[in-house]
Amino acid sequence: MLRSVLRGISFATSKPSRCLFLSLRSTHYDITRKPTSQADNMMDIGTRPIFTADQDIFRQSVRKWFQEEALPHLEKHEKQGDVGRELWQKAGEQGFLGINVPEDCGGMGGSYLDSCIVSEE
């Protein structure tokens, strides 16, 4: 999988490419997971090898929170045209905002993939 990701990248020509290579090289992928294309359901958790077991647990908690806090108010939010300040405040209290912002800057200090989980859910 890593080779297919790296195949089209020219490492000698640009600094961002070298940075991407170093980032990908230090990432550990779980090759035992089924790819999303082979999952029974696109909503299955644990099918993409770029996520860890801890990130799967985080995804479950994010999904549960959205199901309990956002979905019951979906019709109201659609009428308003936004989700309102209250939901944003609750999301912040749960630590779902500023996930990949460093802790010393007031964020959660998580990874880019952690922030992707919240965006996807």
C-alpha positions as CSV (number, residue, x, y, z in Angstrom):
1,M,0.0,0.0,0.0
2,L,2.7,2.4,0.9
3,R,4.4,1.8,-2.4
4,S,1.2,2.7,-4.3
5,V,1.0,6.0,-2.3
6,L,4.6,6.8,-2.9
7,R,4.7,5.8,-6.6
8,G,3.8,9.1,-8.1
9,I,5.9,11.3,-5.7
10,S,9.2,12.7,-6.9
11,F,11.5,12.9,-3.8
12,A,14.4,14.7,-5.4
13,T,12.6,17.7,-6.8
14,S,10.6,19.2,-4.0
15,K,10.9,19.7,-0.3
16,P,7.2,19.0,0.4
17,S,7.6,15.6,-1.3
18,R,10.5,14.7,1.0
19,C,8.5,15.8,4.0
20,L,5.6,13.6,2.9
21,F,8.0,10.7,2.4
22,L,9.4,11.1,5.9
23,S,6.0,11.4,7.3
24,L,4.7,8.3,5.5
25,R,7.8,6.3,6.4
26,S,7.3,6.9,10.1
27,T,3.6,5.9,10.0
28,H,2.8,2.4,10.9
29,Y,0.0,0.8,9.0
30,D,-2.0,-2.2,10.1
31,I,-2.0,-4.5,7.1
32,T,-4.4,-7.0,8.7
33,R,-7.4,-4.7,8.3
34,K,-9.7,-5.1,5.4
35,P,-9.7,-2.1,3.0
36,T,-12.9,0.0,3.0
37,S,-13.7,-1.5,-0.4
38,Q,-14.0,-4.9,1.1
39,A,-16.1,-3.9,4.2
40,D,-19.6,-5.1,4.6
41,N,-20.7,-1.5,5.2
42,M,-19.1,1.8,4.5
43,M,-19.8,2.8,8.1
44,D,-17.9,-0.1,9.5
45,I,-15.2,1.0,12.0
46,G,-11.8,-0.6,11.8
47,T,-11.6,-1.2,8.0
48,R,-9.0,1.4,7.0
49,P,-5.3,0.5,7.8
50,I,-4.3,4.2,8.3
51,F,-6.2,4.3,11.6
52,T,-5.1,2.6,14.8
53,A,-7.2,0.6,17.3
54,D,-7.2,3.7,19.6
55,Q,-8.5,5.8,16.8
56,D,-11.3,3.3,16.2
57,I,-12.3,3.7,19.8
58,F,-12.1,7.5,19.4
59,R,-14.3,7.2,16.3
60,Q,-16.9,5.2,18.2
61,S,-17.1,7.9,20.9
62,V,-17.3,10.7,18.3
63,R,-20.0,8.8,16.4
64,K,-22.0,8.1,19.5
65,W,-21.8,11.8,20.6
66,F,-23.1,13.0,17.2
67,Q,-25.9,10.5,17.3
68,E,-26.9,11.6,20.8
69,E,-26.3,15.4,20.6
70,A,-26.7,16.4,16.9
71,L,-29.0,14.0,15.2
72,P,-32.0,14.6,17.6
73,H,-31.9,18.3,16.7
74,L,-31.2,17.9,12.9
75,E,-34.6,19.3,11.8
76,K,-34.2,22.4,14.0
77,H,-30.6,22.9,12.8
78,E,-31.8,22.7,9.2
79,K,-34.5,25.3,9.8
80,Q,-32.0,27.6,11.5
81,G,-29.4,27.1,8.7
82,D,-26.7,26.3,11.2
83,V,-26.2,24.1,14.3
84,G,-26.1,26.9,16.8
85,R,-23.6,28.0,19.4
86,E,-24.7,25.4,22.0
87,L,-23.7,22.4,19.9
88,W,-20.3,24.0,19.1
89,Q,-19.8,24.6,22.9
90,K,-20.7,21.0,23.6
91,A,-18.3,19.8,20.9
92,G,-15.5,21.9,22.5
93,E,-16.3,20.5,25.9
94,Q,-15.8,17.0,24.5
95,G,-12.5,18.0,23.0
96,F,-13.6,17.6,19.4
97,L,-12.4,21.1,18.4
98,G,-8.8,22.0,17.8
99,I,-7.8,18.4,17.9
100,N,-4.6,18.7,15.8
101,V,-3.6,22.1,17.4
102,P,-0.6,21.7,19.7
103,E,-1.4,21.7,23.4
104,D,0.8,24.6,24.1
105,C,-1.4,26.7,21.7
106,G,-4.6,25.6,23.5
107,G,-5.4,22.6,21.3
108,M,-5.7,18.9,22.0
109,G,-2.3,17.9,20.6
110,G,-3.8,15.2,18.4
111,S,-2.8,14.2,14.9
112,Y,-4.2,15.2,11.6
113,L,-5.9,11.8,11.4
114,D,-7.6,12.4,14.7
115,S,-9.1,15.6,13.3
116,C,-10.2,13.7,10.1
117,I,-12.2,11.3,12.3
118,V,-14.3,14.2,13.7
119,S,-14.7,15.6,10.2
120,E,-15.8,12.3,8.8
121,E,-18.3,11.6,11.5
